[in-house]
Each structure stands twice: as C-alpha cells, then as structure tokens.
Amino acid sequence: MGVIIPIIIIIINIYIKKFLMNDFGQGEMKLNDEEDKAK
C-alpha cells in the first residue's frame, strides 16, 4: 500500500502538467490571433 500512493500522486501531477500546458498553449494561440486581427 505504501508504494501505490506515491505512484498515484506522480500520475496526477503528470496529468495536471499536461492540462496546464494545454491551457497555456491555447492562451498563447488566442493572443497571437488577436494580434493578427489588430494588424
């Protein structure tokens, strides 16, 4: 049981990082689109 919990925490951290990276990536794309429209 002691070994399973850290593995679950690591998996959750990986998923959180993936979701955060996706959110930041989409946010950057939106900023670029707005800059193109301004031009």
DAFEN-V179076 format. One record per backbone hydrogen bond with DSSP energy under -0.5 kcal/mol. CO is the residue of the C=O (numbers start at 0). NH is the residue of the N-H. Records with the same first field share a line. If there is no record, write none. Layout:
CO: NH, NH
This chain:
0: 4
1: 5
2: 6
3: 7
4: 8
5: 9
6: 10
7: 11
8: 12
9: 13
10: 14
11: 15
12: 16
13: 17
14: 18
15: 19
16: 20
17: 21
18: 22
19: 23
20: 24
21: 25
22: 26
23: 27
24: 28
25: 29
26: 30
27: 31
28: 32
29: 33
30: 34
31: 35
32: 36
33: 37
34: 38
